[in-house]
Amino acid sequence: MNEKFNNIMENKWWQEIAVVGFSFTIYTLKNDWMLFSSFVSILMGIFIYCILYLHAQFNRFFILPILFRDKKPVAYLLLTLITVFLFSIVLYELTSLGMFNKCHLYQNSHQRSYAYQLASVLGTLVCILSPIIVFKFYRINKKQTDETLLFNQMQLNSLKGQLNPHFLFNTFNTLYGISLEFPERTSDLIMKVSQLMRYQLESNNKQCVTLEDELEFINSYIQLEKERVAYRCDITYDSKIDNENVYKISPMLLIAFIENAFKHGTCAIEKCFVRIIITVENGLLHLHVVNSIPKKTDVVSTKIGLKNTVERLNLIYGKNYKLDIKEDKNTYIVDLKLQLKKAV
């Protein structure tokens, strides 16, 4: 239904019909057509309306461009006033002809005055031009909105394209570390990595996935990291969702913050920790990630994952999210809050 309505709103011919219908209805009410008792009166009324419509179209195609294209409001106003006076004179002379005495149109004395015809020309011009201008700006705004959405989608696809190799690189680094420490587990872990990769590929072309699927992916990744460093690192993960199945989220939007915590929080031999808490209440998602910061580290950070994720947040949510990142000598804290949309 909405798509059909949008098609009508964007179709110029339907817009013209709507403008004619609107202005013609106002014109008939103004002239009390319910009192007309002859077919001749109706024909004469339509004839007068055609003149008024012709004047409005003349202003639209020949005078209005002076305002919008040439940016000359004074010239537009002067030419509009001149044409209004000229057309009102034409109507005044027409209504003074004898043929109007044989119909019930313009029988009242005030309707046959020049002031009345001037008001008719000016009023009809406003009734016709106003919706035309509104429709014009609607089409312009719709075009700009579509172009912006297309550009944003291209940017999102580009960011995803950068994020996917980044995630793949980090995952294989994790798998490599596990294979060195526990070679007997390698075969099972390869299967887990394969599931992560499958989710990554399948969700790559989707704008949104269910929150349940995204959390399952995050949980699998955390379990993989536990296999690698749980013997020397305190890892805590907790999620509390009011209803996982009714929310949707952009795929792999949260993983960069979690990857970063494991990458930097577990790179030292000394006691380290990673704490991840995800809560959703009434659609408000809160991601809280805390990791320890080692005194010395050889890990080189490109920050590609975090940078791309922040850009994705800006493109998807604009200003409707809150991200706080704090760092001191011992800990690195990420707090992300965003409002999720319900899955249809």
Kinemage of the C-alpha trace (Angstrom):
@kinemage 1
@onewidth
@group {chain A} dominant
@subgroup {mainchain}
@vectorlist {calphas} color= white
{ca met a 1} P 0.000 0.000 0.000
{ca asn a 2} L 2.790 2.410 0.952
{ca glu a 3} L 4.742 1.505 -2.188
{ca lys a 4} L 1.679 2.200 -4.352
{ca phe a 5} L 1.163 5.543 -2.627
{ca asn a 6} L 4.840 6.453 -3.147
{ca asn a 7} L 4.565 5.583 -6.840
{ca ile a 8} L 1.585 7.914 -7.161
{ca met a 9} L 3.432 10.666 -5.286
{ca glu a 10} L 6.416 10.353 -7.628
{ca asn a 11} L 4.378 10.167 -10.860
{ca lys a 12} L 4.126 13.606 -12.505
{ca trp a 13} L 0.872 12.812 -14.317
{ca trp a 14} L -0.871 11.775 -11.108
{ca gln a 15} L 0.439 14.929 -9.498
{ca glu a 16} L -1.010 17.050 -12.310
{ca ile a 17} L -4.373 15.329 -11.942
{ca ala a 18} L -4.304 15.945 -8.192
{ca val a 19} L -3.496 19.642 -8.710
{ca val a 20} L -6.297 20.068 -11.266
{ca gly a 21} L -8.765 18.241 -9.026
{ca phe a 22} L -7.814 20.332 -5.998
{ca ser a 23} L -7.907 23.721 -7.751
{ca phe a 24} L -11.083 22.876 -9.709
{ca thr a 25} L -12.855 21.873 -6.485
{ca ile a 26} L -11.885 25.181 -4.826
{ca tyr a 27} L -13.041 27.048 -7.940
{ca thr a 28} L -16.442 25.340 -8.001
{ca leu a 29} L -17.037 25.962 -4.295
{ca lys a 30} L -16.097 29.592 -4.724
{ca asn a 31} L -18.683 30.050 -7.459
{ca asp a 32} L -21.483 28.086 -5.747
{ca trp a 33} L -21.866 25.499 -8.486
{ca met a 34} L -24.557 23.763 -6.500
{ca leu a 35} L -26.847 26.611 -7.652
{ca phe a 36} L -26.126 26.072 -11.338
{ca ser a 37} L -29.220 24.822 -13.116
{ca ser a 38} L -28.084 24.463 -16.720
{ca phe a 39} L -25.493 22.582 -18.728
{ca val a 40} L -24.469 25.854 -20.400
{ca ser a 41} L -23.516 27.288 -17.012
{ca ile a 42} L -21.261 24.314 -16.315
{ca leu a 43} L -19.567 24.641 -19.726
{ca met a 44} L -18.994 28.354 -19.186
{ca gly a 45} L -17.573 27.641 -15.748
{ca ile a 46} L -15.147 25.084 -17.196
{ca phe a 47} L -14.180 27.602 -19.886
{ca ile a 48} L -13.359 30.251 -17.269
{ca tyr a 49} L -11.410 27.700 -15.213
{ca cys a 50} L -9.348 26.766 -18.304
{ca ile a 51} L -8.321 30.404 -18.652
{ca leu a 52} L -7.315 30.523 -14.998
{ca tyr a 53} L -5.428 27.233 -15.387
{ca leu a 54} L -3.693 28.546 -18.516
{ca his a 55} L -2.537 31.607 -16.578
{ca ala a 56} L -1.126 29.417 -13.769
{ca gln a 57} L 0.720 27.187 -16.249
{ca phe a 58} L 2.143 30.251 -18.019
{ca asn a 59} L 3.480 31.453 -14.677
{ca arg a 60} L 4.801 27.974 -13.891
{ca phe a 61} L 6.778 27.379 -17.095
{ca phe a 62} L 7.819 30.910 -18.115
{ca ile a 63} L 7.904 33.094 -15.010
{ca leu a 64} L 8.608 30.720 -12.098
{ca pro a 65} L 12.017 29.665 -13.552
{ca ile a 66} L 13.099 33.287 -13.091
{ca leu a 67} L 12.749 32.744 -9.355
{ca phe a 68} L 14.207 29.231 -9.027
{ca arg a 69} L 16.729 29.159 -11.871
{ca asp a 70} L 17.847 32.780 -12.236
{ca lys a 71} L 17.369 33.702 -8.549
{ca lys a 72} L 15.598 37.001 -9.334
{ca pro a 73} L 12.689 37.309 -6.886
{ca val a 74} L 11.962 40.982 -7.696
{ca ala a 75} L 11.694 40.286 -11.442
{ca tyr a 76} L 9.463 37.284 -10.737
{ca leu a 77} L 7.160 39.312 -8.507
{ca leu a 78} L 6.822 42.141 -11.054
{ca leu a 79} L 6.108 39.796 -13.969
{ca thr a 80} L 3.609 37.843 -11.855
{ca leu a 81} L 1.718 40.997 -10.951
{ca ile a 82} L 1.656 42.134 -14.572
{ca thr a 83} L 0.251 38.827 -15.832
{ca val a 84} L -2.293 38.707 -12.975
{ca phe a 85} L -3.579 42.168 -13.945
{ca leu a 86} L -3.689 41.268 -17.645
{ca phe a 87} L -5.578 37.995 -17.148
{ca ser a 88} L -7.987 39.621 -14.696
{ca ile a 89} L -8.792 42.249 -17.350
{ca val a 90} L -9.437 39.465 -19.887
{ca leu a 91} L -11.803 37.709 -17.469
{ca tyr a 92} L -13.576 40.953 -16.613
{ca glu a 93} L -14.209 41.669 -20.283
{ca leu a 94} L -15.412 38.093 -20.899
{ca thr a 95} L -17.888 38.152 -18.021
{ca ser a 96} L -19.259 41.432 -19.365
{ca leu a 97} L -20.328 39.763 -22.618
{ca gly a 98} L -23.978 39.019 -23.281
{ca met a 99} L -23.533 35.233 -23.244
{ca phe a 100} L -23.107 35.310 -19.464
{ca asn a 101} L -26.597 36.797 -19.151
{ca lys a 102} L -28.093 33.543 -20.452
{ca cys a 103} L -26.536 31.350 -17.741
{ca his a 104} L -26.475 31.362 -13.988
{ca leu a 105} L -22.737 31.975 -13.809
{ca tyr a 106} L -21.573 35.303 -12.341
{ca gln a 107} L -25.081 36.611 -11.764
{ca asn a 108} L -24.255 38.515 -8.576
{ca ser a 109} L -22.977 42.051 -9.042
{ca his a 110} L -19.833 41.476 -6.972
{ca gln a 111} L -18.929 38.455 -9.167
{ca arg a 112} L -18.963 40.661 -12.274
{ca ser a 113} L -16.624 43.277 -10.770
{ca tyr a 114} L -12.975 43.675 -11.718
{ca ala a 115} L -11.872 43.163 -8.090
{ca tyr a 116} L -13.597 39.760 -8.028
{ca gln a 117} L -11.862 38.658 -11.237
{ca leu a 118} L -8.524 39.890 -9.893
{ca ala a 119} L -9.044 37.843 -6.735
{ca ser a 120} L -10.061 34.804 -8.818
{ca val a 121} L -6.898 34.967 -10.929
{ca leu a 122} L -4.629 35.466 -7.912
{ca gly a 123} L -6.402 32.846 -5.775
{ca thr a 124} L -6.364 30.199 -8.513
{ca leu a 125} L -2.684 30.913 -9.161
{ca val a 126} L -1.911 30.210 -5.500
{ca cys a 127} L -4.118 27.062 -5.443
{ca ile a 128} L -2.356 25.623 -8.499
{ca leu a 129} L 1.236 26.716 -7.926
{ca ser a 130} L 1.363 25.813 -4.221
{ca pro a 131} L 0.857 22.022 -4.637
{ca ile a 132} L 3.003 22.053 -7.792
{ca ile a 133} L 5.908 23.586 -5.853
{ca val a 134} L 5.328 21.155 -2.964
{ca phe a 135} L 5.426 18.189 -5.362
{ca lys a 136} L 8.544 19.586 -7.036
{ca phe a 137} L 10.421 19.865 -3.758
{ca tyr a 138} L 9.140 16.431 -2.763
{ca arg a 139} L 10.696 14.931 -5.925
{ca ile a 140} L 13.942 16.844 -5.384
{ca asn a 141} L 14.139 15.774 -1.732
{ca lys a 142} L 13.251 12.173 -2.662
{ca lys a 143} L 15.999 12.124 -5.274
{ca gln a 144} L 18.549 13.557 -2.835
{ca thr a 145} L 17.450 11.072 -0.162
{ca asp a 146} L 17.759 8.142 -2.578
{ca glu a 147} L 21.205 9.325 -3.667
{ca thr a 148} L 22.277 9.696 -0.020
{ca leu a 149} L 20.991 6.219 0.838
{ca leu a 150} L 22.777 4.755 -2.175
{ca phe a 151} L 26.023 6.521 -1.247
{ca asn a 152} L 25.718 5.377 2.379
{ca gln a 153} L 25.072 1.805 1.248
{ca met a 154} L 28.174 1.939 -0.973
{ca gln a 155} L 30.187 3.201 2.001
{ca leu a 156} L 28.791 0.446 4.235
{ca asn a 157} L 29.668 -2.201 1.651
{ca ser a 158} L 33.161 -0.752 1.401
{ca leu a 159} L 33.566 -0.800 5.189
{ca lys a 160} L 32.318 -4.392 5.330
{ca gly a 161} L 34.781 -5.298 2.616
{ca gln a 162} L 37.609 -3.907 4.756
{ca leu a 163} L 36.298 -5.424 7.982
{ca asn a 164} L 35.940 -8.973 6.664
{ca pro a 165} L 39.657 -9.520 5.812
{ca his a 166} L 40.542 -7.842 9.116
{ca phe a 167} L 38.365 -10.285 11.037
{ca leu a 168} L 39.663 -13.199 8.989
{ca phe a 169} L 43.267 -12.218 9.747
{ca asn a 170} L 42.618 -12.018 13.508
{ca thr a 171} L 40.711 -15.322 13.557
{ca phe a 172} L 43.491 -17.196 11.829
{ca asn a 173} L 45.986 -15.656 14.214
{ca thr a 174} L 43.883 -17.068 17.039
{ca leu a 175} L 43.747 -20.478 15.353
{ca tyr a 176} L 47.506 -20.396 14.818
{ca gly a 177} L 48.112 -19.633 18.502
{ca ile a 178} L 45.889 -22.519 19.584
{ca ser a 179} L 47.571 -24.949 17.192
{ca leu a 180} L 50.948 -24.152 18.773
{ca glu a 181} L 49.719 -24.604 22.353
{ca phe a 182} L 47.250 -27.460 21.847
{ca pro a 183} L 47.807 -29.176 18.478
{ca glu a 184} L 45.407 -32.003 19.369
{ca arg a 185} L 42.515 -29.542 19.390
{ca thr a 186} L 43.270 -28.066 15.994
{ca ser a 187} L 40.828 -30.195 13.981
{ca asp a 188} L 37.856 -29.331 16.204
{ca leu a 189} L 38.788 -25.697 16.277
{ca ile a 190} L 39.034 -25.555 12.508
{ca met a 191} L 35.375 -26.596 12.413
{ca lys a 192} L 34.498 -23.736 14.795
{ca val a 193} L 36.431 -21.275 12.657
{ca ser a 194} L 34.611 -22.606 9.613
{ca gln a 195} L 31.261 -21.861 11.276
{ca leu a 196} L 32.413 -18.329 12.016
{ca met a 197} L 33.504 -17.872 8.429
{ca arg a 198} L 30.214 -19.251 7.138
{ca tyr a 199} L 28.255 -16.744 9.210
{ca gln a 200} L 30.515 -13.957 8.042
{ca leu a 201} L 30.001 -14.826 4.370
{ca glu a 202} L 26.252 -15.422 4.668
{ca ser a 203} L 25.636 -12.163 6.519
{ca asn a 204} L 27.909 -10.121 4.270
{ca asn a 205} L 25.140 -9.259 1.797
{ca lys a 206} L 22.488 -8.655 4.465
{ca gln a 207} L 21.718 -5.247 5.876
{ca cys a 208} L 20.393 -6.747 9.102
{ca val a 209} L 20.401 -10.055 10.947
{ca thr a 210} L 18.502 -11.150 14.038
{ca leu a 211} L 20.099 -10.254 17.339
{ca glu a 212} L 19.945 -13.931 18.283
{ca asp a 213} L 22.158 -14.908 15.325
{ca glu a 214} L 24.607 -12.111 16.042
{ca leu a 215} L 24.922 -13.081 19.702
{ca glu a 216} L 25.428 -16.725 18.754
{ca phe a 217} L 28.253 -15.614 16.458
{ca ile a 218} L 29.811 -13.511 19.250
{ca asn a 219} L 29.504 -16.393 21.703
{ca ser a 220} L 31.257 -18.757 19.265
{ca tyr a 221} L 34.087 -16.295 18.828
{ca ile a 222} L 34.502 -15.875 22.592
{ca gln a 223} L 34.544 -19.665 23.054
{ca leu a 224} L 37.297 -19.849 20.445
{ca glu a 225} L 39.325 -17.264 22.337
{ca lys a 226} L 38.763 -19.136 25.597
{ca glu a 227} L 40.317 -22.202 24.004
{ca arg a 228} L 43.399 -20.137 23.322
{ca val a 229} L 43.975 -18.074 26.469
{ca ala a 230} L 41.518 -19.129 29.194
{ca tyr a 231} L 44.282 -20.979 31.079
{ca arg a 232} L 46.095 -17.680 31.725
{ca cys a 233} L 43.357 -15.078 31.339
{ca asp a 234} L 40.172 -14.376 33.288
{ca ile a 235} L 37.408 -14.216 30.652
{ca thr a 236} L 33.854 -13.256 31.572
{ca tyr a 237} L 30.949 -13.089 29.160
{ca asp a 238} L 27.349 -12.422 30.127
{ca ser a 239} L 24.312 -11.489 28.041
{ca lys a 240} L 20.855 -10.549 29.216
{ca ile a 241} L 18.286 -9.957 26.485
{ca asp a 242} L 14.626 -9.224 27.165
{ca asn a 243} L 13.591 -10.877 23.868
{ca glu a 244} L 16.279 -11.925 21.406
{ca asn a 245} L 13.967 -12.825 18.555
{ca val a 246} L 12.271 -9.491 18.069
{ca tyr a 247} L 15.323 -7.317 17.383
{ca lys a 248} L 17.589 -6.899 14.389
{ca ile a 249} L 21.070 -5.484 14.078
{ca ser a 250} L 23.633 -4.817 11.376
{ca pro a 251} L 25.863 -7.923 11.069
{ca met a 252} L 29.278 -7.911 12.730
{ca leu a 253} L 28.707 -4.489 14.243
{ca leu a 254} L 29.914 -5.392 17.736
{ca ile a 255} L 32.664 -7.886 17.010
{ca ala a 256} L 35.402 -5.280 16.450
{ca phe a 257} L 35.171 -4.084 20.074
{ca ile a 258} L 35.352 -7.683 21.326
{ca glu a 259} L 38.223 -8.577 18.995
{ca asn a 260} L 40.124 -5.539 20.193
{ca ala a 261} L 39.673 -6.562 23.833
{ca phe a 262} L 41.134 -10.029 23.231
{ca lys a 263} L 43.886 -8.739 20.962
{ca his a 264} L 45.251 -6.258 23.512
{ca gly a 265} L 43.959 -7.684 26.784
{ca thr a 266} L 45.471 -11.138 26.376
{ca cys a 267} L 48.792 -10.404 24.746
{ca ala a 268} L 50.819 -10.500 27.976
{ca ile a 269} L 51.919 -13.401 30.133
{ca glu a 270} L 51.040 -11.658 33.389
{ca lys a 271} L 47.548 -11.891 34.847
{ca cys a 272} L 45.038 -10.379 32.435
{ca phe a 273} L 41.277 -10.227 31.991
{ca val a 274} L 38.507 -9.573 29.481
{ca arg a 275} L 34.959 -8.824 30.608
{ca ile a 276} L 32.086 -8.569 28.162
{ca ile a 277} L 28.510 -7.732 29.146
{ca ile a 278} L 25.668 -7.315 26.652
{ca thr a 279} L 22.208 -6.278 27.818
{ca val a 280} L 19.061 -5.322 25.918
{ca glu a 281} L 16.104 -3.731 27.682
{ca asn a 282} L 13.173 -2.334 25.712
{ca gly a 283} L 15.284 -2.390 22.573
{ca leu a 284} L 18.204 -0.446 24.079
{ca leu a 285} L 21.403 -2.428 23.578
{ca his a 286} L 24.273 -1.798 25.969
{ca leu a 287} L 27.669 -3.306 25.197
{ca his a 288} L 30.200 -3.028 28.024
{ca val a 289} L 33.708 -4.335 27.324
{ca val a 290} L 36.638 -4.052 29.719
{ca asn a 291} L 40.086 -5.488 29.168
{ca ser a 292} L 43.399 -5.236 30.951
{ca ile a 293} L 46.296 -3.334 29.434
{ca pro a 294} L 49.691 -5.054 29.689
{ca lys a 295} L 52.720 -3.112 30.814
{ca lys a 296} L 54.674 -4.138 27.751
{ca thr a 297} L 53.320 -5.343 24.456
{ca asp a 298} L 54.595 -6.116 20.976
{ca val a 299} L 51.117 -5.987 19.436
{ca val a 300} L 50.871 -3.449 16.621
{ca ser a 301} L 47.401 -1.951 16.291
{ca thr a 302} L 46.177 -0.549 12.972
{ca lys a 303} L 42.772 0.273 14.528
{ca ile a 304} L 41.136 -0.518 11.175
{ca gly a 305} L 38.399 -2.579 12.800
{ca leu a 306} L 37.465 0.082 15.369
{ca lys a 307} L 37.642 2.903 12.837
{ca asn a 308} L 35.415 1.095 10.352
{ca thr a 309} L 32.927 0.150 13.060
{ca val a 310} L 32.612 3.766 14.232
{ca glu a 311} L 32.033 4.861 10.621
{ca arg a 312} L 29.350 2.189 10.240
{ca leu a 313} L 27.675 3.401 13.434
{ca asn a 314} L 27.676 6.954 12.066
{ca leu a 315} L 26.161 5.842 8.761
{ca ile a 316} L 23.496 3.583 10.267
{ca tyr a 317} L 22.515 5.455 13.431
{ca gly a 318} L 23.752 9.001 12.831
{ca lys a 319} L 23.624 10.687 16.240
{ca asn a 320} L 21.262 8.078 17.708
{ca tyr a 321} L 23.941 6.110 19.511
{ca lys a 322} L 26.407 6.726 22.308
{ca leu a 323} L 29.949 5.413 22.336
{ca asp a 324} L 32.318 6.074 25.227
{ca ile a 325} L 35.887 4.762 25.166
{ca lys a 326} L 38.051 5.249 28.241
{ca glu a 327} L 41.630 4.213 28.778
{ca asp a 328} L 43.929 4.432 31.761
{ca lys a 329} L 47.142 2.701 32.764
{ca asn a 330} L 45.508 -0.620 33.582
{ca thr a 331} L 42.197 -0.908 31.753
{ca tyr a 332} L 40.516 -0.150 28.442
{ca ile a 333} L 36.736 0.350 28.638
{ca val a 334} L 34.165 0.478 25.836
{ca asp a 335} L 30.544 1.489 26.474
{ca leu a 336} L 28.203 1.397 23.510
{ca lys a 337} L 24.476 2.161 23.657
{ca leu a 338} L 22.157 2.060 20.671
{ca gln a 339} L 18.456 1.597 20.033
{ca leu a 340} L 17.659 -1.574 18.118
{ca lys a 341} L 14.819 -1.896 15.638
{ca lys a 342} L 12.268 -4.635 15.872
{ca ala a 343} L 12.425 -7.434 13.320
{ca val a 344} L 9.385 -7.581 11.042
